[in-house]
């Protein structure tokens, strides 16, 4: 199970004007630039034990519009990821950033709620564990993403080709659903709670690849049985 890895990102809040396809108004395109530190994560997501930004990744930033707004990975240049999107508000020093964007449930009065979904689309080595960061006080200062929970990596050989789903089940703790986080930079975490109604998570796939590695996001805690 993994909790220790942190990733440094550099924030660059810039605005670009572009013509809207649907109307004659100009919209502002906001960017957030990010890089990951070259750290060895205990959550092994590839043969080198590293995670990386991939096409389709999204982050959610809590903005001055009092809601989470989504930025999508646009490009990777020499290890720097550029996330962009059209947002109503602006993000400023101290604003919360959540990865993946779908994990961001709500944020108010310094309390963040994140969601661990009950179904994932299988991607080999993909790390879906929610992470949190805050926008830097200085544009040149790195923003640090830290894990809110842990992850378990499971590899299975000889998976039959007719298989379409892998189900992971906890005997005594909830592993999906909404979890509250007290936002304290560097120590924020999601803790497992007792419960039998949200104790399963599924990984769906179109067809078996014979050998499959599932990286299962988990809230921190002591589990009696999987």
C-alpha positions as CSV (number, residue, x, y, z in Angstrom):
1,X,0.0,0.0,0.0
2,X,1.3,3.4,-0.9
3,X,1.1,6.8,0.7
4,X,4.5,8.4,0.6
5,X,4.9,9.8,-2.9
6,X,4.6,13.5,-3.5
7,X,4.7,15.3,-6.8
8,X,5.9,18.9,-7.3
9,X,4.1,21.1,-9.9
10,X,4.8,24.6,-11.0
11,X,1.7,26.8,-11.4
12,X,1.6,29.3,-14.3
13,X,-1.7,31.2,-14.4
14,X,-1.9,32.7,-17.9
15,X,-4.8,33.8,-20.0
16,X,-5.3,33.4,-23.7
17,X,-8.0,34.7,-26.0
18,X,-9.6,32.5,-28.6
19,X,-12.6,32.7,-30.8
20,X,-15.6,30.7,-29.6
21,X,-16.9,28.2,-32.2
22,X,-20.5,28.7,-31.0
23,X,-20.7,32.5,-30.7
24,X,-18.9,35.7,-31.5
25,X,-17.7,36.3,-28.0
26,X,-14.1,35.8,-26.9
27,X,-13.5,33.4,-24.0
28,X,-10.5,33.2,-21.8
29,X,-8.5,30.0,-21.7
30,X,-6.8,29.5,-18.4
31,X,-3.6,27.4,-18.1
32,X,-1.9,25.6,-15.2
33,X,1.6,24.2,-15.9
34,X,2.7,21.2,-14.0
35,X,5.7,18.9,-13.6
36,X,6.2,15.8,-11.5
37,X,9.3,15.3,-9.4
38,X,11.5,12.3,-10.4
39,X,10.5,10.4,-7.3
40,X,10.2,6.7,-6.7
41,X,6.6,6.1,-5.7
42,X,5.8,3.1,-3.4
43,X,2.7,2.8,-5.6
44,X,4.3,0.9,-8.4
45,X,2.6,1.9,-11.6
46,X,5.2,0.9,-14.1
47,X,8.4,-1.1,-14.1
48,X,10.4,1.9,-12.8
49,X,7.9,2.6,-10.0
50,X,6.9,6.0,-11.4
51,X,3.6,7.7,-12.2
52,X,3.3,10.2,-15.0
53,X,0.7,12.5,-16.6
54,X,-1.0,10.8,-19.5
55,X,-3.4,12.0,-22.3
56,X,-6.9,12.7,-21.0
57,X,-5.7,13.6,-17.4
58,X,-7.7,16.3,-15.8
59,X,-7.3,18.4,-12.6
60,X,-10.0,20.3,-10.8
61,X,-9.2,23.8,-9.4
62,X,-11.5,25.5,-6.8
63,X,-11.9,29.0,-8.2
64,X,-13.3,32.4,-7.3
65,X,-16.6,31.3,-8.8
66,X,-17.0,29.2,-5.7
67,X,-16.9,25.8,-7.5
68,X,-14.5,23.3,-8.9
69,X,-13.6,23.9,-12.6
70,X,-11.8,21.4,-14.8
71,X,-8.5,21.8,-16.7
72,X,-7.4,19.1,-19.2
73,X,-3.9,18.1,-20.2
74,X,-3.2,19.8,-23.4
75,X,0.5,19.1,-24.0
76,X,3.7,17.7,-22.5
77,X,7.0,19.6,-23.3
78,X,10.2,18.4,-21.8
79,X,8.4,16.9,-18.8
80,X,6.2,20.0,-18.2
81,X,2.4,19.3,-18.5
82,X,0.1,22.1,-19.5
83,X,-3.5,21.8,-18.3
84,X,-6.0,24.2,-19.9
85,X,-9.7,25.0,-19.9
86,X,-12.3,27.7,-20.0
87,X,-13.3,28.7,-16.4
88,X,-15.7,31.2,-15.0
89,X,-13.6,32.4,-12.2
90,X,-9.8,32.7,-11.4
91,X,-7.6,30.7,-9.2
92,X,-5.4,32.3,-6.7
93,X,-2.8,31.6,-4.0
94,X,-3.9,28.9,-1.7
95,X,-6.8,27.5,-3.9
96,X,-7.2,23.8,-3.8
97,X,-6.3,21.6,-6.8
98,X,-7.5,17.9,-6.9
99,X,-6.3,15.1,-9.2
100,X,-8.1,13.4,-10.8
101,X,-10.8,16.0,-11.5
102,X,-13.6,13.5,-11.1
103,X,-12.5,13.0,-7.4
104,X,-13.4,16.6,-6.4
105,X,-16.8,16.4,-4.8
106,X,-17.2,19.7,-2.8
107,X,-15.2,22.3,-0.9
108,X,-16.3,24.7,1.8
109,X,-15.1,26.2,5.0
110,X,-11.7,24.5,4.6
111,X,-13.4,21.1,4.3
112,X,-12.8,19.1,1.1
113,X,-14.9,16.1,0.1
114,X,-13.5,13.7,-2.5
115,X,-15.0,10.7,-4.2
116,X,-13.6,7.2,-4.7
117,X,-15.8,5.8,-7.5
118,X,-17.0,2.3,-7.5
119,X,-16.1,1.6,-11.2
120,X,-12.9,2.3,-13.2
121,X,-12.0,1.6,-16.8
122,X,-9.0,-0.7,-16.7
123,X,-5.7,0.9,-17.8
124,X,-2.6,-1.1,-17.1
125,X,-0.6,0.6,-14.4
126,X,-2.9,3.5,-14.0
127,X,-2.9,5.2,-10.6
128,X,-6.3,6.7,-9.8
129,X,-5.6,7.6,-6.2
130,X,-6.8,11.1,-5.4
131,X,-4.1,13.7,-4.8
132,X,-4.3,17.3,-3.5
133,X,-2.3,20.5,-4.0
134,X,-2.7,24.2,-3.4
135,X,-1.9,27.0,-5.9
136,X,1.5,28.5,-5.1
137,X,1.9,31.8,-3.3
138,X,4.5,32.6,-6.0
139,X,4.2,31.6,-9.6
140,X,7.8,30.4,-9.5
141,X,7.3,28.3,-6.4
142,X,6.4,24.6,-6.9
143,X,3.0,23.4,-5.8
144,X,3.2,19.9,-4.1
145,X,0.6,17.2,-4.9
146,X,0.4,14.7,-2.1
147,X,-1.7,11.5,-2.0
148,X,-4.9,11.5,0.0
149,X,-4.9,7.8,0.3
150,X,-3.0,4.6,-0.7
151,X,-3.0,2.1,-3.5
152,X,-2.6,-1.6,-3.8
153,X,-1.1,-3.2,-7.0
154,X,-2.4,-6.6,-8.0
155,X,-1.2,-8.6,-11.0
156,X,-3.0,-11.6,-12.4
157,X,-1.7,-14.1,-15.0
158,X,-3.8,-16.2,-17.4
159,X,-6.9,-14.0,-17.2
160,X,-9.5,-15.7,-19.5
161,X,-10.4,-13.8,-22.6
162,X,-14.1,-13.9,-21.8
163,X,-13.5,-12.0,-18.6
164,X,-14.9,-8.4,-18.6
165,X,-14.6,-7.2,-15.0
166,X,-12.4,-7.5,-12.0
167,X,-14.0,-6.8,-8.6
168,X,-12.0,-5.9,-5.5
169,X,-13.8,-6.3,-2.2
170,X,-13.0,-5.2,1.4
171,X,-14.5,-7.3,4.2
172,X,-14.9,-4.5,6.7
173,X,-14.1,-1.1,5.3
174,X,-15.6,1.3,2.8
175,X,-13.4,1.7,-0.3
176,X,-15.7,3.7,-2.5
177,X,-18.0,6.7,-2.0
178,X,-17.5,10.2,-0.5
179,X,-14.7,10.9,2.1
180,X,-14.1,14.1,4.0
181,X,-10.6,15.7,4.1
182,X,-9.5,18.3,6.6
183,X,-7.3,20.5,4.3
184,X,-3.9,20.8,6.0
185,X,-1.1,21.1,3.4
186,X,1.3,18.1,3.7
187,X,-0.9,16.1,6.1
188,X,-4.2,15.9,4.3
189,X,-5.5,12.3,4.0
190,X,-8.5,10.1,3.5
191,X,-9.2,7.5,6.2
192,X,-11.1,4.3,5.8
193,X,-14.4,4.0,7.7
194,X,-16.3,0.9,8.7
195,X,-19.1,-0.1,6.4
196,X,-20.4,-2.9,4.2
197,X,-22.4,-0.9,1.7
198,X,-19.4,0.7,-0.1
199,X,-16.9,-2.0,0.1
200,X,-16.5,-3.0,-3.6
201,X,-14.7,-1.4,-6.5
202,X,-14.8,-2.8,-10.1
203,X,-12.4,-2.5,-13.0
204,X,-14.1,-3.1,-16.4
205,X,-12.3,-3.9,-19.6
206,X,-13.3,-4.9,-23.2
207,X,-11.2,-8.0,-23.4
208,X,-8.6,-9.8,-21.3
209,X,-4.9,-9.2,-22.1
210,X,-4.0,-12.5,-20.3
211,X,-1.8,-10.7,-17.7
212,X,-3.4,-7.7,-16.0
213,X,-2.1,-5.3,-13.3
214,X,-4.8,-3.5,-11.3
215,X,-3.8,-0.4,-9.2
216,X,-6.6,-0.1,-6.6
217,X,-7.1,3.2,-4.8
218,X,-7.7,2.8,-1.1
219,X,-8.4,5.1,1.8
220,X,-5.7,4.8,4.6
221,X,-6.6,2.4,7.3
222,X,-6.3,-1.1,8.8
223,X,-8.1,-3.7,6.7
224,X,-8.9,-7.1,8.2
225,X,-9.4,-8.9,4.9
226,X,-9.6,-8.4,1.1
